[in-house]
Amino acid sequence: MEIDSHNKSPANRPNESCRLRDWLAGGSPVMIGVFAAGSAFVTYSSMYAFRKPFTAAAFDDVTLLGIDYKSVLVASQLAGYALSKVIGVKVIAEMTPTRRAAAILALIAIAWLSLLGFALVPAPYNFPLLFLNGLPLGMVFGLVLSFLEGRNLTDALVAGLCASFIFASGVVKSVGRWLIVAVGVDPYWMPCLTGVIFAPTLLIGVYLLSRIPPPNAEDKVVRCERVPMDRAARHAFFRRHSASLSGLLLVYVALTVLRSLRDDFGLEIWTELGFGSAPSVFATSETLVMVGVVALCGGVTFVRDNRTALLLSIALVLGGLGIVAGAIAGLQAGTIGPYAFMVLAGLGAYVPYVAFHTSIFERLIAAFGERATVGYLMYLADAAGYLAYVGLLFTRPFWLGSGGFLDLYVRLALALTLGSGLLTACLLIRLQRTTFRPHGAKPTQDTTSPAGPA
C-alpha cells in the first residue's frame, strides 16, 4: 500500500529509515564507507563514556582487604568484561542482523544503571556494581563490528572503529577529570554523569549504524559471505586452523595486557612521569596515537590481495612491538621525554592490537575462503586476553614489588614484547608457507570442509 508522503505519523518513520538505507545502497562504496565508519566511531566512542571514566579518579580514600580500591574496581569491571567476552563467543557469532541495534542500546542501558548503583551504594561495598557494568559492555564491540565486516573497505572501517576507543578513552577520562577538578563532582558520581553527557550521541550513532546497507555481491566474493556460526561450525573452523590461531591468540593476550595496563592505570603512570595535574594530557596524547594507528592499520585497505594483506598486518605487529621496546630504551637512556614515551608506547601497543581487529582475522577468513565471522575470532581472543589481564591484576602485589605502576609497565612491556615478538616472527614464517585460495576465488559453501590448514 502506498503511504501518503504528507503523513508524518510515527508509523511512517520506519519507512523513512528504510529510504535512508536504500539511498545509501545506491551510492558509491566510498560514500557507504564514510557513513559506516562515522556511525561506528560515534557509537563506540559514546559507549566508552559508560565504561572508562572511572579510571580517571584515584579512589585513594578507600582500601579493601589491604588492596587499593582502584585496583579492586578495575579488576571487578574487567572480570565482568572478560566474562562478557566468553559469553559473546556464542552470542555474537549467532546474533542476527535485525537484533543488533536494539541489543546495543539495551546493553548500554544496563551498564548505566550499574553506574547509578555505583554512585548510590557506599564504598567499599559498591565494587560489584562495576562487575555488572562490565558484563553487558563486553558485547558491544562485536555488535558494532558486525555492521562493518565482510566488505572491501572493512580494514579502513574497523580502523575507524578502533580509533574510537583510542580517542574516546582519552576524551572520556579528560571529561571525568574535568567533572572532578573543575565542577567538583564526587568521584563516585562522575562515571554516571559522564554517561549522561554522552547519551545523546550514543542514540544518534546507533540509529545511523542501523541504516548501513549490508555487504553487496562484490564484497561477498572478495571477502567471503559472513554468516552466523553455530557451535559445530565454530569448532570445525578452529580445528582447521588450530596451529596458527593458537599462536595468534597468545600474541593477542600479550597485547591486551600491554594495552590495558597503560590504559587503565594511565593516571598513575602519567603522575609518576610528572603530568598528574594536567587533565588534557589523556586526550592530546591519545589523539596523536589514534592518528598514527588509523594511518597504518587503515592503509591495509589498499592491499587487495588477502594473503599479502594478512602477512603485512602481521609485520605491523612486529613493527609495533619494536616501537614499544624502542620507547622504553629511549626513556631509560634519556633520549626522549616522558610525553613522547607515552605516545610512542601507546602507538606501539595499539598498532598491533588494532591490526587484529582490522585485518588479521578479517583477511585470514577471506584468504582461506571461509564462511565465518570476525566476531567469533575477536571474542575468542578478547576472552583469553581479558582473563589473563584480570589474573595479572589479582596478582599485582607480587608483580609490582616496591616500584610503582611505571616500573611495572616497563618490566612487563619488555618481557611481553620479546616473547610475543619471537612468536609473531614464527607465525609470519608459517603463514608465508601456507597455501591460500587465489584472491577473488569463490569460497566453498560447505563450512565443515577443510579450506587448508593455517
C-alpha positions in Angstrom: 0.0 0.0 0.0 1.3 3.4 -0.9 1.8 5.8 2.0 0.9 9.4 1.6 4.1 11.5 1.6 2.5 14.1 3.8 1.7 11.6 6.5 4.1 12.4 9.4 2.7 9.9 11.9 5.2 7.7 13.9 4.1 4.7 11.9 5.8 6.3 8.9 9.2 6.7 10.5 10.5 3.2 9.8 9.8 3.8 6.1 11.8 7.0 6.2 14.6 5.0 7.8 14.4 2.4 5.1 14.6 5.1 2.5 17.9 6.3 4.0 19.3 2.7 3.8 18.1 2.4 0.2 19.6 5.8 -0.7 23.0 4.7 0.8 22.8 1.3 -1.0 22.6 3.2 -4.3 25.7 5.3 -3.5 29.4 4.6 -4.1 31.3 2.2 -1.8 33.4 5.2 -0.6 30.2 7.0 0.5 28.9 4.0 2.3 32.3 3.5 3.9 32.4 7.1 5.2 28.9 6.8 6.6 29.6 3.4 8.2 32.9 4.5 9.7 31.4 7.7 11.1 28.4 5.8 12.6 30.6 3.2 14.2 33.0 5.9 15.5 30.2 7.9 17.2 28.5 4.8 18.6 31.6 3.2 20.2 33.1 6.5 21.4 29.8 7.1 23.2 29.9 3.6 24.7 33.3 4.3 26.2 31.6 7.1 28.3 29.9 4.3 30.2 33.0 2.2 30.7 36.2 4.1 31.2 35.6 7.4 33.0 36.0 5.9 36.5 39.7 5.2 35.7 40.3 9.0 35.7 39.7 9.0 39.5 42.2 7.8 42.1 39.7 6.4 44.8 42.7 6.5 47.2 40.4 7.2 50.2 39.4 3.5 50.5 41.1 0.2 50.6 39.6 -3.3 50.6 41.5 -6.1 52.5 44.7 -4.1 52.2 44.3 -3.6 48.4 44.0 -0.1 47.0 40.4 0.4 45.9 41.1 1.5 42.4 42.7 -1.8 41.6 39.7 -3.6 43.1 37.4 -1.5 40.9 39.4 -2.1 37.7 39.6 -5.8 38.4 35.9 -6.0 39.2 34.9 -4.3 35.9 37.3 -6.4 33.9 36.1 -9.6 35.5 32.6 -8.7 34.2 34.1 -7.6 30.8 36.1 -10.8 30.5 33.0 -13.0 31.3 31.1 -11.0 28.7 33.7 -11.9 26.1 33.3 -15.6 26.9 29.5 -15.3 26.6 30.0 -13.2 23.5 31.8 -16.1 21.7 28.3 -17.7 21.3 26.1 -14.6 21.4 27.9 -12.5 18.8 28.5 -15.4 16.5 24.8 -16.3 16.4 23.3 -12.8 16.5 21.1 -11.9 13.6 21.4 -8.5 11.9 17.9 -7.3 12.8 18.6 -7.5 16.5 21.9 -5.7 16.7 20.9 -2.1 17.2 18.3 -2.8 19.9 20.9 -5.1 21.7 23.5 -2.3 21.8 21.1 0.1 23.4 19.8 -2.5 25.9 23.3 -3.5 27.0 24.5 0.1 27.5 21.3 0.9 29.4 22.1 -1.9 31.8 25.6 -0.6 32.2 24.4 2.9 33.0 22.1 1.6 35.7 25.0 -0.2 37.3 26.9 3.1 37.3 24.0 4.7 39.1 24.1 2.0 41.7 27.9 2.5 42.0 27.2 6.2 42.9 24.4 5.3 45.4 26.0 2.4 47.3 28.8 3.5 49.6 32.4 2.2 49.2 33.8 -0.3 49.6 30.5 -2.2 49.0 29.9 -0.8 45.5 32.7 -2.7 43.6 30.3 -5.5 42.5 28.4 -2.8 40.6 31.4 -2.3 38.3 31.3 -6.1 37.6 27.7 -5.6 36.5 28.8 -2.6 34.4 31.4 -4.6 32.5 29.2 -7.6 31.9 27.0 -6.1 29.2 29.6 -3.7 27.7 31.9 -6.5 26.6 29.5 -7.5 23.9 29.0 -4.0 22.3 32.2 -4.1 20.2 31.2 -7.3 18.5 27.8 -6.0 17.7 29.2 -2.8 16.1 31.9 -4.8 14.3 29.1 -7.0 12.8 27.9 -4.0 10.8 31.3 -3.5 9.2 32.9 -6.8 8.5 32.9 -8.7 5.1 33.4 -5.6 2.9 36.1 -4.4 0.6 36.7 -1.5 2.9 36.5 -3.4 6.2 40.1 -2.7 7.1 39.6 1.0 6.9 36.1 0.8 8.6 37.4 -1.2 11.5 40.4 1.1 11.8 37.9 3.9 12.3 36.1 1.8 14.9 39.3 1.1 16.8 40.2 4.8 16.5 37.1 5.5 18.5 38.3 3.5 21.6 41.8 5.1 21.4 40.3 8.6 21.1 37.4 8.1 23.4 39.5 6.6 26.2 41.4 9.8 26.5 38.4 12.1 25.9 36.1 10.5 28.5 38.8 10.4 31.1 39.5 14.1 30.4 35.8 14.8 30.8 35.8 12.8 34.0 38.8 14.7 35.4 37.1 17.9 34.4 34.0 17.0 36.3 36.0 16.2 39.4 38.6 19.0 39.3 36.6 21.9 37.8 33.0 21.1 38.6 33.6 19.5 41.9 31.6 16.3 41.2 32.1 13.5 43.7 34.4 10.8 42.1 31.7 8.1 42.7 29.1 10.1 40.8 31.4 11.1 38.0 31.1 7.9 35.9 27.3 8.0 35.9 27.2 11.7 35.0 29.7 11.2 32.2 27.4 8.6 30.7 24.5 11.0 30.8 26.6 13.6 28.9 27.3 11.2 26.0 23.8 9.6 25.9 22.5 11.8 23.0 25.5 11.0 20.8 25.0 7.3 21.6 21.4 7.3 20.3 22.4 9.2 17.2 25.2 6.8 16.5 23.1 3.6 16.9 20.4 5.0 14.7 22.8 5.7 11.9 24.6 2.4 12.4 21.3 0.6 11.9 20.9 2.3 8.5 24.1 0.9 7.0 23.3 -1.3 3.9 24.5 -5.0 4.1 27.6 -6.1 2.1 27.0 -6.2 -1.7 27.7 -9.0 -4.1 31.3 -8.0 -4.8 32.0 -7.8 -1.1 30.8 -11.3 -0.6 33.0 -12.6 -3.4 36.2 -10.8 -2.4 35.9 -11.1 1.4 33.5 -14.1 1.6 30.0 -14.0 2.9 29.7 -13.6 6.6 27.1 -15.9 8.3 26.1 -16.7 11.9 28.2 -19.7 13.2 26.6 -22.4 15.4 28.7 -24.4 17.9 29.6 -27.1 15.3 30.8 -24.5 12.7 32.9 -22.7 15.3 34.6 -25.9 16.5 35.2 -27.1 12.9 36.7 -23.7 11.9 39.1 -23.7 14.9 40.2 -27.3 14.3 41.1 -26.5 10.7 43.3 -23.6 11.7 44.3 -24.5 15.2 48.0 -24.1 14.9 48.0 -20.6 13.6 45.0 -19.5 15.6 46.6 -20.7 18.9 49.7 -18.7 18.2 47.8 -15.6 17.2 45.7 -15.8 20.4 48.8 -15.9 22.5 50.2 -12.8 20.8 46.8 -11.1 21.3 46.8 -12.0 25.0 50.2 -10.2 25.4 49.0 -7.2 23.5 45.8 -7.0 25.6 47.8 -6.9 28.8 50.2 -4.3 27.4 47.5 -2.1 26.1 45.2 -2.4 29.1 47.8 -1.7 31.8 48.7 1.6 30.1 45.0 2.5 29.6 43.6 1.6 33.0 46.4 3.0 35.1 47.3 5.8 32.8 46.6 8.3 35.6 49.1 6.7 37.9 51.8 6.3 35.1 51.3 9.9 34.0 51.6 11.1 37.6 54.8 9.2 38.1 56.1 10.9 34.9 55.2 14.3 36.2 51.9 15.0 34.4 49.3 14.1 37.0 47.8 17.6 37.3 47.0 18.0 33.6 43.6 16.5 32.7 44.0 17.3 29.0 47.1 15.0 28.7 44.8 12.0 28.2 43.0 13.5 25.2 46.0 15.1 23.5 48.3 12.0 23.7 45.6 9.5 22.6 44.6 11.7 19.7 48.2 11.5 18.4 48.2 7.7 18.9 44.8 7.5 17.1 46.1 9.3 14.0 49.1 7.0 13.7 47.1 3.8 14.2 44.4 4.8 11.7 47.0 5.7 9.1 49.0 2.4 9.5 46.2 -0.1 10.0 43.7 1.6 7.7 46.3 1.7 4.9 46.0 -2.1 4.6 42.7 -1.5 2.9 44.6 -0.6 -0.3 46.1 -4.0 -0.4 43.6 -6.1 -2.4 45.2 -9.5 -2.2 44.1 -11.1 1.1 47.3 -13.2 1.5 49.5 -10.1 1.1 47.4 -8.1 3.4 47.4 -10.8 6.1 51.2 -11.0 6.0 51.6 -7.2 6.0 49.3 -7.0 9.1 51.4 -9.5 11.0 54.5 -7.5 10.0 52.8 -4.4 11.6 52.5 -6.4 14.8 56.3 -6.9 14.8 56.9 -3.2 14.0 54.6 -2.1 16.8 56.3 -4.3 19.4 59.6 -2.8 18.2 58.3 0.7 18.8 57.4 -0.2 22.4 60.8 -1.6 23.1 62.5 1.4 21.4 60.3 3.8 23.5 61.4 2.1 26.7 65.0 2.2 25.7 64.8 5.9 24.8 63.2 6.8 28.1 65.8 4.9 30.1 68.6 6.4 28.1 67.1 9.9 28.4 66.9 10.5 24.6 63.1 11.0 24.7 60.9 12.8 27.2 58.0 11.3 29.2 55.3 12.7 26.9 57.0 11.2 23.8 57.5 7.9 25.7 53.7 7.6 26.4 52.8 8.5 22.8 55.2 6.0 21.3 54.4 3.3 23.8 50.7 3.8 23.0 51.3 3.8 19.3 53.5 0.6 19.5 50.9 -1.2 21.6 47.8 -0.1 19.7 49.1 -0.7 16.1 49.4 -4.5 16.6 46.3 -4.6 18.8 44.2 -2.8 16.2 45.7 -4.9 13.4 44.0 -7.9 14.8 40.7 -6.1 14.7 41.1 -4.6 11.3 42.9 -7.0 9.2 44.5 -10.2 10.7 41.3 -12.1 11.4 39.3 -10.4 8.6 41.9 -11.3 5.9 42.6 -14.8 7.3 38.9 -15.7 6.8 38.9 -14.2 3.3 42.2 -15.8 2.3 41.0 -19.3 3.3 37.6 -18.8 1.7 35.8 -19.5 5.0 32.1 -18.5 5.6 32.7 -17.3 9.2 32.5 -14.2 11.3 35.3 -12.0 12.6 33.2 -11.5 15.8 33.7 -15.2 16.7 37.5 -14.9 16.5 37.7 -11.5 18.2 35.6 -12.7 21.1 37.7 -15.8 21.5 40.8 -13.6 21.5 39.3 -11.0 23.9 38.1 -13.6 26.3 41.6 -15.0 26.6 43.2 -11.6 26.7 41.0 -10.1 29.4 41.1 -13.2 31.6 44.9 -13.0 31.5 44.7 -9.3 32.4 42.4 -10.0 35.3 44.8 -12.6 36.6 47.6 -10.0 36.4 45.6 -7.5 38.5 44.8 -10.0 41.2 48.5 -10.9 41.5 49.6 -7.3 41.1 51.2 -7.0 44.5 53.6 -9.8 43.5 54.4 -8.2 40.2 54.5 -4.6 41.5 57.1 -5.2 44.2 58.4 -1.9 45.7 58.1 0.1 42.5 55.1 2.0 41.0 53.0 1.4 38.0 55.6 2.9 35.7 58.1 0.3 36.8 55.6 -2.5 36.5 54.6 -1.3 33.0 58.3 -1.1 31.8 59.2 -4.6 33.2 56.1 -6.3 31.7 56.4 -4.5 28.4 60.0 -5.6 27.9 59.1 -9.2 28.7 55.9 -9.2 26.6 57.5 -7.5 23.5 60.4 -10.0 23.5 58.2 -13.1 23.9 55.4 -12.1 21.6 57.9 -10.7 19.0 59.6 -14.1 18.7 56.2 -15.9 18.4 55.0 -13.4 15.8 58.1 -13.9 13.7 57.4 -17.7 13.7 53.8 -17.1 12.7 54.9 -14.9 9.9 57.2 -17.6 8.5 54.5 -20.3 8.9 51.8 -18.3 7.2 54.1 -17.4 4.3 54.4 -21.1 3.6 50.7 -21.8 3.9 48.6 -22.3 0.7 45.9 -19.7 0.3 43.0 -19.7 -2.1 43.6 -17.3 -5.0 42.4 -13.7 -4.5 38.8 -13.3 -5.6 38.0 -17.0 -5.9 34.6 -18.1 -4.7 34.5 -19.7 -1.2 33.2 -23.2 -0.7 29.6 -23.3 0.5 30.4 -26.2 2.9 31.6 -24.7 6.2 32.7 -28.0 7.5 35.0 -28.9 4.6 38.7 -28.0 5.0 40.0 -25.0 3.2 43.6 -25.8 4.0 45.3 -25.6 7.4 46.5 -22.3 8.8 
